[in-house]
Amino acid sequence: MVPVRCQVKQLDGFSAHADRSELLRWLGQFQAPPKRTFIVHGEPAPAEALAKTLRQDMGWPNVEVPDYLDSKLLFESI
């Protein structure tokens, strides 16, 4: 087990049931894209389509749709 130090932030104005256009509108308000983005909700094909839009249309680098139960190393130093 690895201890995790983190902060939990509340994102106001974001519905748990946002559709694609609402997600893109919200993500378009970011001043800069995140270093890495993981799309972990939804069916694989629409999730991949959203990832492609983020990469190609919004210029976001490193957008991934992990496989079910996949794990990702976020920090090399841990």
N, C-alpha and C positions, 0 to 999 in steps of 0.2 A: 504494500500500500504506500502511496506517495501523498504526503500532505499537500493540500492545494490552498494557496493563498490567492484570494480573488476579491473583487468587488462586484456586487450585484446592482445593476442600474435598472430603473424603471423607465420604459419607453412609452410616454404618453402619446395618444393620438394614433396608435397602431392597433388595428383590430386583429384578433386571433384568426379571423376569417377573411383577411384581405385577399382580393383577387390580383391577378397579374398587373393590371393597370395601376391599382392602388400601391402595390409593392414597388413598381418602377417609379411612381411619383414620389413615394417616400424616400427610396434609395437615391433618386436624383437630387435630393436636397443635401446630400452629404457634401461637405466642402472638399473632401478628398476621399478616394476609395480606400477601404481597409487593405492592409497588407495581404490578408488571405480571407476568402469568403467561402463558406461551406453551405450548400443548399441541402438541407437534411429533411425536408418535409415535402410530401407530394409524390405522385407517381413518377417513375424514372424519366419518361419521355418529356413531360412538361417541365420537370426540374432541369433537364439538360437544355431545353429550349430557353429557359430563363437564364441559365448560366451563359449560354451563347450570346444572348442579348446583352448581358452585363459585360461580357468580354468585348464583343464587337461594336455595339452601339454606344456603350457608356465608357469604354476604355478601361474597364477594371481588370487588373492583372490577377492571376491566381484565383480564379473562381472554380471550385470543384463541387462535384456531386458524388460524395462517397457512396460506396456500396453498403448495403444493409450490414450492420455489425462491424463495419470497417473501423479501424482506429488510425489516428493521425498523430504524429509527433509535432507538437506545437513549439516547443522550446528545446533546443539541443542541450542546454546547460542543466536541465533538471535530471 
